């Protein structure tokens, strides 16, 4: 299961403005804003937007600026409290 997705951009202000509008109809909003990193979601951040750092690469998808994070649900509890 996908836990969150992070992307880097060259213009954080313009990208944040774009994602504010695109994600709002889906019920997502800015949940956290640390200046250089913004977290979007409904209850907690699941989509992260950050400034691109020169020379930085993504360990998951080198040179892409995209970082998908997979959640390990093997030990997660179900909604009824059972594993």
Buried (B, 14 or more C-beta within 10 A) or exposed (E): EEEBBBBBBEEBEEBBEEBBEEBEEEEBEBBEEEEEBBBBBEEEBBBBBBBBEEEEEBEEEEEEBEBEEEEEEEEEEEEEEEE
